[in-house]
Amino acid sequence: MTSWADAIASAISAAQDAAGEAISYKRGADSRQIVAVRTRSRNVQQGGEASLIEYSELNWLIKASDLPYLPESGDTIEDASANTWRVLPNSGQPPYEAVDPDETLLSVRVKRV
């Protein structure tokens, strides 16, 4: 590993130790028990007075090596409180962003369902 990769790996481990949560990442019948970090939470409102829809969005930081595939729209995450979060599409882009140049850490956008 390079010193940059070592620094990223150390930062990921520190974040997981400090703020990580056990989650179930699911795609179809496949379910993976991993540790992820909850970030950037916000409540969203859509619609007008007659049909107001409110939901929660947030991002999960997930180590790419914890999954055998990249996140896709429609995958789900169940947190330790049994809340279910659905991975969201991102206007034709992947529903995740790489946090670092080597793509070892992914920020996955989800909506509570």
Chimera marker file (.cmm) of the C-alpha trace (Angstrom):
<marker_set name="trace">
<marker id="1" x="0.000" y="0.000" z="0.000" r="1" g="1" b="0" radius="0.5"/>
<marker id="2" x="1.038" y="3.580" z="-0.559" r="1" g="1" b="0" radius="0.5"/>
<marker id="3" x="1.148" y="6.046" z="2.311" r="1" g="1" b="0" radius="0.5"/>
<marker id="4" x="-2.050" y="7.636" z="0.894" r="1" g="1" b="0" radius="0.5"/>
<marker id="5" x="-3.868" y="4.295" z="0.865" r="1" g="1" b="0" radius="0.5"/>
<marker id="6" x="-2.606" y="3.560" z="4.390" r="1" g="1" b="0" radius="0.5"/>
<marker id="7" x="-3.933" y="6.928" z="5.594" r="1" g="1" b="0" radius="0.5"/>
<marker id="8" x="-7.336" y="6.297" z="3.991" r="1" g="1" b="0" radius="0.5"/>
<marker id="9" x="-7.554" y="2.801" z="5.500" r="1" g="1" b="0" radius="0.5"/>
<marker id="10" x="-6.675" y="4.193" z="8.917" r="1" g="1" b="0" radius="0.5"/>
<marker id="11" x="-9.290" y="6.958" z="8.633" r="1" g="1" b="0" radius="0.5"/>
<marker id="12" x="-11.963" y="4.460" z="7.559" r="1" g="1" b="0" radius="0.5"/>
<marker id="13" x="-11.190" y="2.199" z="10.504" r="1" g="1" b="0" radius="0.5"/>
<marker id="14" x="-11.276" y="5.147" z="12.919" r="1" g="1" b="0" radius="0.5"/>
<marker id="15" x="-14.652" y="6.312" z="11.565" r="1" g="1" b="0" radius="0.5"/>
<marker id="16" x="-16.102" y="2.807" z="11.844" r="1" g="1" b="0" radius="0.5"/>
<marker id="17" x="-14.787" y="2.454" z="15.400" r="1" g="1" b="0" radius="0.5"/>
<marker id="18" x="-16.149" y="5.853" z="16.471" r="1" g="1" b="0" radius="0.5"/>
<marker id="19" x="-19.483" y="6.008" z="14.650" r="1" g="1" b="0" radius="0.5"/>
<marker id="20" x="-20.031" y="2.698" z="12.857" r="1" g="1" b="0" radius="0.5"/>
<marker id="21" x="-23.329" y="0.813" z="13.005" r="1" g="1" b="0" radius="0.5"/>
<marker id="22" x="-24.064" y="-2.803" z="12.212" r="1" g="1" b="0" radius="0.5"/>
<marker id="23" x="-26.322" y="-2.906" z="9.145" r="1" g="1" b="0" radius="0.5"/>
<marker id="24" x="-27.717" y="-5.490" z="6.755" r="1" g="1" b="0" radius="0.5"/>
<marker id="25" x="-27.026" y="-4.594" z="3.129" r="1" g="1" b="0" radius="0.5"/>
<marker id="26" x="-29.487" y="-6.464" z="0.894" r="1" g="1" b="0" radius="0.5"/>
<marker id="27" x="-29.863" y="-7.150" z="-2.795" r="1" g="1" b="0" radius="0.5"/>
<marker id="28" x="-32.576" y="-9.646" z="-3.607" r="1" g="1" b="0" radius="0.5"/>
<marker id="29" x="-31.930" y="-12.801" z="-1.556" r="1" g="1" b="0" radius="0.5"/>
<marker id="30" x="-28.332" y="-11.750" z="-0.779" r="1" g="1" b="0" radius="0.5"/>
<marker id="31" x="-27.802" y="-10.120" z="2.633" r="1" g="1" b="0" radius="0.5"/>
<marker id="32" x="-24.461" y="-8.909" z="4.022" r="1" g="1" b="0" radius="0.5"/>
<marker id="33" x="-23.847" y="-7.962" z="7.661" r="1" g="1" b="0" radius="0.5"/>
<marker id="34" x="-21.383" y="-5.057" z="7.630" r="1" g="1" b="0" radius="0.5"/>
<marker id="35" x="-20.430" y="-1.939" z="9.583" r="1" g="1" b="0" radius="0.5"/>
<marker id="36" x="-21.247" y="1.450" z="8.017" r="1" g="1" b="0" radius="0.5"/>
<marker id="37" x="-21.236" y="5.077" z="9.126" r="1" g="1" b="0" radius="0.5"/>
<marker id="38" x="-24.424" y="7.162" z="8.901" r="1" g="1" b="0" radius="0.5"/>
<marker id="39" x="-23.839" y="10.696" z="7.504" r="1" g="1" b="0" radius="0.5"/>
<marker id="40" x="-25.614" y="13.715" z="5.990" r="1" g="1" b="0" radius="0.5"/>
<marker id="41" x="-29.166" y="13.152" z="7.199" r="1" g="1" b="0" radius="0.5"/>
<marker id="42" x="-31.971" y="15.437" z="6.015" r="1" g="1" b="0" radius="0.5"/>
<marker id="43" x="-35.744" y="15.497" z="5.885" r="1" g="1" b="0" radius="0.5"/>
<marker id="44" x="-37.300" y="16.191" z="2.485" r="1" g="1" b="0" radius="0.5"/>
<marker id="45" x="-40.774" y="17.484" z="1.673" r="1" g="1" b="0" radius="0.5"/>
<marker id="46" x="-42.364" y="17.148" z="-1.755" r="1" g="1" b="0" radius="0.5"/>
<marker id="47" x="-45.731" y="18.208" z="-3.092" r="1" g="1" b="0" radius="0.5"/>
<marker id="48" x="-48.201" y="20.870" z="-2.107" r="1" g="1" b="0" radius="0.5"/>
<marker id="49" x="-50.606" y="21.424" z="0.760" r="1" g="1" b="0" radius="0.5"/>
<marker id="50" x="-53.088" y="18.800" z="-0.466" r="1" g="1" b="0" radius="0.5"/>
<marker id="51" x="-50.541" y="16.026" z="-0.994" r="1" g="1" b="0" radius="0.5"/>
<marker id="52" x="-47.436" y="16.687" z="1.044" r="1" g="1" b="0" radius="0.5"/>
<marker id="53" x="-44.951" y="13.803" z="1.152" r="1" g="1" b="0" radius="0.5"/>
<marker id="54" x="-42.193" y="13.874" z="3.747" r="1" g="1" b="0" radius="0.5"/>
<marker id="55" x="-39.311" y="11.414" z="3.949" r="1" g="1" b="0" radius="0.5"/>
<marker id="56" x="-35.785" y="11.096" z="5.299" r="1" g="1" b="0" radius="0.5"/>
<marker id="57" x="-32.655" y="10.880" z="3.171" r="1" g="1" b="0" radius="0.5"/>
<marker id="58" x="-29.128" y="10.185" z="4.287" r="1" g="1" b="0" radius="0.5"/>
<marker id="59" x="-25.837" y="8.741" z="3.153" r="1" g="1" b="0" radius="0.5"/>
<marker id="60" x="-24.059" y="5.657" z="4.494" r="1" g="1" b="0" radius="0.5"/>
<marker id="61" x="-20.281" y="5.376" z="4.256" r="1" g="1" b="0" radius="0.5"/>
<marker id="62" x="-19.476" y="1.798" z="3.277" r="1" g="1" b="0" radius="0.5"/>
<marker id="63" x="-16.127" y="0.155" z="2.598" r="1" g="1" b="0" radius="0.5"/>
<marker id="64" x="-16.189" y="-1.067" z="-1.004" r="1" g="1" b="0" radius="0.5"/>
<marker id="65" x="-14.448" y="-4.276" z="0.064" r="1" g="1" b="0" radius="0.5"/>
<marker id="66" x="-17.385" y="-5.140" z="2.374" r="1" g="1" b="0" radius="0.5"/>
<marker id="67" x="-19.635" y="-5.768" z="-0.642" r="1" g="1" b="0" radius="0.5"/>
<marker id="68" x="-19.070" y="-8.191" z="-3.531" r="1" g="1" b="0" radius="0.5"/>
<marker id="69" x="-20.771" y="-5.690" z="-5.874" r="1" g="1" b="0" radius="0.5"/>
<marker id="70" x="-21.249" y="-1.940" z="-6.223" r="1" g="1" b="0" radius="0.5"/>
<marker id="71" x="-24.450" y="-0.430" z="-4.796" r="1" g="1" b="0" radius="0.5"/>
<marker id="72" x="-27.410" y="-0.263" z="-7.174" r="1" g="1" b="0" radius="0.5"/>
<marker id="73" x="-30.704" y="1.570" z="-7.053" r="1" g="1" b="0" radius="0.5"/>
<marker id="74" x="-33.239" y="-0.643" z="-5.279" r="1" g="1" b="0" radius="0.5"/>
<marker id="75" x="-30.779" y="-2.292" z="-2.867" r="1" g="1" b="0" radius="0.5"/>
<marker id="76" x="-31.845" y="-1.909" z="0.761" r="1" g="1" b="0" radius="0.5"/>
<marker id="77" x="-30.145" y="-1.294" z="4.083" r="1" g="1" b="0" radius="0.5"/>
<marker id="78" x="-31.637" y="-2.285" z="7.412" r="1" g="1" b="0" radius="0.5"/>
<marker id="79" x="-30.136" y="-0.489" z="10.403" r="1" g="1" b="0" radius="0.5"/>
<marker id="80" x="-29.889" y="-1.744" z="14.005" r="1" g="1" b="0" radius="0.5"/>
<marker id="81" x="-33.275" y="-0.131" z="14.822" r="1" g="1" b="0" radius="0.5"/>
<marker id="82" x="-34.946" y="-2.153" z="12.020" r="1" g="1" b="0" radius="0.5"/>
<marker id="83" x="-35.421" y="0.943" z="9.827" r="1" g="1" b="0" radius="0.5"/>
<marker id="84" x="-35.276" y="0.131" z="6.121" r="1" g="1" b="0" radius="0.5"/>
<marker id="85" x="-33.464" y="2.429" z="3.706" r="1" g="1" b="0" radius="0.5"/>
<marker id="86" x="-33.627" y="2.078" z="-0.102" r="1" g="1" b="0" radius="0.5"/>
<marker id="87" x="-30.673" y="2.985" z="-2.306" r="1" g="1" b="0" radius="0.5"/>
<marker id="88" x="-31.776" y="5.845" z="-4.574" r="1" g="1" b="0" radius="0.5"/>
<marker id="89" x="-31.091" y="6.534" z="-8.223" r="1" g="1" b="0" radius="0.5"/>
<marker id="90" x="-28.974" y="9.609" z="-8.923" r="1" g="1" b="0" radius="0.5"/>
<marker id="91" x="-30.079" y="11.176" z="-12.246" r="1" g="1" b="0" radius="0.5"/>
<marker id="92" x="-28.395" y="8.606" z="-14.473" r="1" g="1" b="0" radius="0.5"/>
<marker id="93" x="-25.313" y="8.412" z="-12.246" r="1" g="1" b="0" radius="0.5"/>
<marker id="94" x="-24.437" y="5.582" z="-9.858" r="1" g="1" b="0" radius="0.5"/>
<marker id="95" x="-26.298" y="5.890" z="-6.510" r="1" g="1" b="0" radius="0.5"/>
<marker id="96" x="-22.980" y="6.243" z="-4.707" r="1" g="1" b="0" radius="0.5"/>
<marker id="97" x="-19.903" y="8.434" z="-4.804" r="1" g="1" b="0" radius="0.5"/>
<marker id="98" x="-16.351" y="7.347" z="-4.170" r="1" g="1" b="0" radius="0.5"/>
<marker id="99" x="-14.995" y="9.271" z="-1.198" r="1" g="1" b="0" radius="0.5"/>
<marker id="100" x="-11.344" y="8.701" z="-2.075" r="1" g="1" b="0" radius="0.5"/>
<marker id="101" x="-9.367" y="8.392" z="-5.332" r="1" g="1" b="0" radius="0.5"/>
<marker id="102" x="-8.883" y="4.628" z="-4.913" r="1" g="1" b="0" radius="0.5"/>
<marker id="103" x="-12.640" y="4.094" z="-4.359" r="1" g="1" b="0" radius="0.5"/>
<marker id="104" x="-12.104" y="2.181" z="-1.118" r="1" g="1" b="0" radius="0.5"/>
<marker id="105" x="-14.913" y="4.089" z="0.631" r="1" g="1" b="0" radius="0.5"/>
<marker id="106" x="-18.333" y="4.722" z="-0.916" r="1" g="1" b="0" radius="0.5"/>
<marker id="107" x="-20.977" y="7.251" z="0.103" r="1" g="1" b="0" radius="0.5"/>
<marker id="108" x="-24.329" y="5.589" z="-0.674" r="1" g="1" b="0" radius="0.5"/>
<marker id="109" x="-27.464" y="7.766" z="-0.910" r="1" g="1" b="0" radius="0.5"/>
<marker id="110" x="-30.624" y="6.239" z="0.585" r="1" g="1" b="0" radius="0.5"/>
<marker id="111" x="-34.231" y="7.099" z="1.452" r="1" g="1" b="0" radius="0.5"/>
<marker id="112" x="-36.141" y="5.662" z="4.409" r="1" g="1" b="0" radius="0.5"/>
<marker id="113" x="-39.035" y="3.465" z="3.313" r="1" g="1" b="0" radius="0.5"/>
<link id1="1" id2="2" r="1" g="1" b="0" radius="0.2"/>
<link id1="2" id2="3" r="1" g="1" b="0" radius="0.2"/>
<link id1="3" id2="4" r="1" g="1" b="0" radius="0.2"/>
<link id1="4" id2="5" r="1" g="1" b="0" radius="0.2"/>
<link id1="5" id2="6" r="1" g="1" b="0" radius="0.2"/>
<link id1="6" id2="7" r="1" g="1" b="0" radius="0.2"/>
<link id1="7" id2="8" r="1" g="1" b="0" radius="0.2"/>
<link id1="8" id2="9" r="1" g="1" b="0" radius="0.2"/>
<link id1="9" id2="10" r="1" g="1" b="0" radius="0.2"/>
<link id1="10" id2="11" r="1" g="1" b="0" radius="0.2"/>
<link id1="11" id2="12" r="1" g="1" b="0" radius="0.2"/>
<link id1="12" id2="13" r="1" g="1" b="0" radius="0.2"/>
<link id1="13" id2="14" r="1" g="1" b="0" radius="0.2"/>
<link id1="14" id2="15" r="1" g="1" b="0" radius="0.2"/>
<link id1="15" id2="16" r="1" g="1" b="0" radius="0.2"/>
<link id1="16" id2="17" r="1" g="1" b="0" radius="0.2"/>
<link id1="17" id2="18" r="1" g="1" b="0" radius="0.2"/>
<link id1="18" id2="19" r="1" g="1" b="0" radius="0.2"/>
<link id1="19" id2="20" r="1" g="1" b="0" radius="0.2"/>
<link id1="20" id2="21" r="1" g="1" b="0" radius="0.2"/>
<link id1="21" id2="22" r="1" g="1" b="0" radius="0.2"/>
<link id1="22" id2="23" r="1" g="1" b="0" radius="0.2"/>
<link id1="23" id2="24" r="1" g="1" b="0" radius="0.2"/>
<link id1="24" id2="25" r="1" g="1" b="0" radius="0.2"/>
<link id1="25" id2="26" r="1" g="1" b="0" radius="0.2"/>
<link id1="26" id2="27" r="1" g="1" b="0" radius="0.2"/>
<link id1="27" id2="28" r="1" g="1" b="0" radius="0.2"/>
<link id1="28" id2="29" r="1" g="1" b="0" radius="0.2"/>
<link id1="29" id2="30" r="1" g="1" b="0" radius="0.2"/>
<link id1="30" id2="31" r="1" g="1" b="0" radius="0.2"/>
<link id1="31" id2="32" r="1" g="1" b="0" radius="0.2"/>
<link id1="32" id2="33" r="1" g="1" b="0" radius="0.2"/>
<link id1="33" id2="34" r="1" g="1" b="0" radius="0.2"/>
<link id1="34" id2="35" r="1" g="1" b="0" radius="0.2"/>
<link id1="35" id2="36" r="1" g="1" b="0" radius="0.2"/>
<link id1="36" id2="37" r="1" g="1" b="0" radius="0.2"/>
<link id1="37" id2="38" r="1" g="1" b="0" radius="0.2"/>
<link id1="38" id2="39" r="1" g="1" b="0" radius="0.2"/>
<link id1="39" id2="40" r="1" g="1" b="0" radius="0.2"/>
<link id1="40" id2="41" r="1" g="1" b="0" radius="0.2"/>
<link id1="41" id2="42" r="1" g="1" b="0" radius="0.2"/>
<link id1="42" id2="43" r="1" g="1" b="0" radius="0.2"/>
<link id1="43" id2="44" r="1" g="1" b="0" radius="0.2"/>
<link id1="44" id2="45" r="1" g="1" b="0" radius="0.2"/>
<link id1="45" id2="46" r="1" g="1" b="0" radius="0.2"/>
<link id1="46" id2="47" r="1" g="1" b="0" radius="0.2"/>
<link id1="47" id2="48" r="1" g="1" b="0" radius="0.2"/>
<link id1="48" id2="49" r="1" g="1" b="0" radius="0.2"/>
<link id1="49" id2="50" r="1" g="1" b="0" radius="0.2"/>
<link id1="50" id2="51" r="1" g="1" b="0" radius="0.2"/>
<link id1="51" id2="52" r="1" g="1" b="0" radius="0.2"/>
<link id1="52" id2="53" r="1" g="1" b="0" radius="0.2"/>
<link id1="53" id2="54" r="1" g="1" b="0" radius="0.2"/>
<link id1="54" id2="55" r="1" g="1" b="0" radius="0.2"/>
<link id1="55" id2="56" r="1" g="1" b="0" radius="0.2"/>
<link id1="56" id2="57" r="1" g="1" b="0" radius="0.2"/>
<link id1="57" id2="58" r="1" g="1" b="0" radius="0.2"/>
<link id1="58" id2="59" r="1" g="1" b="0" radius="0.2"/>
<link id1="59" id2="60" r="1" g="1" b="0" radius="0.2"/>
<link id1="60" id2="61" r="1" g="1" b="0" radius="0.2"/>
<link id1="61" id2="62" r="1" g="1" b="0" radius="0.2"/>
<link id1="62" id2="63" r="1" g="1" b="0" radius="0.2"/>
<link id1="63" id2="64" r="1" g="1" b="0" radius="0.2"/>
<link id1="64" id2="65" r="1" g="1" b="0" radius="0.2"/>
<link id1="65" id2="66" r="1" g="1" b="0" radius="0.2"/>
<link id1="66" id2="67" r="1" g="1" b="0" radius="0.2"/>
<link id1="67" id2="68" r="1" g="1" b="0" radius="0.2"/>
<link id1="68" id2="69" r="1" g="1" b="0" radius="0.2"/>
<link id1="69" id2="70" r="1" g="1" b="0" radius="0.2"/>
<link id1="70" id2="71" r="1" g="1" b="0" radius="0.2"/>
<link id1="71" id2="72" r="1" g="1" b="0" radius="0.2"/>
<link id1="72" id2="73" r="1" g="1" b="0" radius="0.2"/>
<link id1="73" id2="74" r="1" g="1" b="0" radius="0.2"/>
<link id1="74" id2="75" r="1" g="1" b="0" radius="0.2"/>
<link id1="75" id2="76" r="1" g="1" b="0" radius="0.2"/>
<link id1="76" id2="77" r="1" g="1" b="0" radius="0.2"/>
<link id1="77" id2="78" r="1" g="1" b="0" radius="0.2"/>
<link id1="78" id2="79" r="1" g="1" b="0" radius="0.2"/>
<link id1="79" id2="80" r="1" g="1" b="0" radius="0.2"/>
<link id1="80" id2="81" r="1" g="1" b="0" radius="0.2"/>
<link id1="81" id2="82" r="1" g="1" b="0" radius="0.2"/>
<link id1="82" id2="83" r="1" g="1" b="0" radius="0.2"/>
<link id1="83" id2="84" r="1" g="1" b="0" radius="0.2"/>
<link id1="84" id2="85" r="1" g="1" b="0" radius="0.2"/>
<link id1="85" id2="86" r="1" g="1" b="0" radius="0.2"/>
<link id1="86" id2="87" r="1" g="1" b="0" radius="0.2"/>
<link id1="87" id2="88" r="1" g="1" b="0" radius="0.2"/>
<link id1="88" id2="89" r="1" g="1" b="0" radius="0.2"/>
<link id1="89" id2="90" r="1" g="1" b="0" radius="0.2"/>
<link id1="90" id2="91" r="1" g="1" b="0" radius="0.2"/>
<link id1="91" id2="92" r="1" g="1" b="0" radius="0.2"/>
<link id1="92" id2="93" r="1" g="1" b="0" radius="0.2"/>
<link id1="93" id2="94" r="1" g="1" b="0" radius="0.2"/>
<link id1="94" id2="95" r="1" g="1" b="0" radius="0.2"/>
<link id1="95" id2="96" r="1" g="1" b="0" radius="0.2"/>
<link id1="96" id2="97" r="1" g="1" b="0" radius="0.2"/>
<link id1="97" id2="98" r="1" g="1" b="0" radius="0.2"/>
<link id1="98" id2="99" r="1" g="1" b="0" radius="0.2"/>
<link id1="99" id2="100" r="1" g="1" b="0" radius="0.2"/>
<link id1="100" id2="101" r="1" g="1" b="0" radius="0.2"/>
<link id1="101" id2="102" r="1" g="1" b="0" radius="0.2"/>
<link id1="102" id2="103" r="1" g="1" b="0" radius="0.2"/>
<link id1="103" id2="104" r="1" g="1" b="0" radius="0.2"/>
<link id1="104" id2="105" r="1" g="1" b="0" radius="0.2"/>
<link id1="105" id2="106" r="1" g="1" b="0" radius="0.2"/>
<link id1="106" id2="107" r="1" g="1" b="0" radius="0.2"/>
<link id1="107" id2="108" r="1" g="1" b="0" radius="0.2"/>
<link id1="108" id2="109" r="1" g="1" b="0" radius="0.2"/>
<link id1="109" id2="110" r="1" g="1" b="0" radius="0.2"/>
<link id1="110" id2="111" r="1" g="1" b="0" radius="0.2"/>
<link id1="111" id2="112" r="1" g="1" b="0" radius="0.2"/>
<link id1="112" id2="113" r="1" g="1" b="0" radius="0.2"/>
</marker_set>
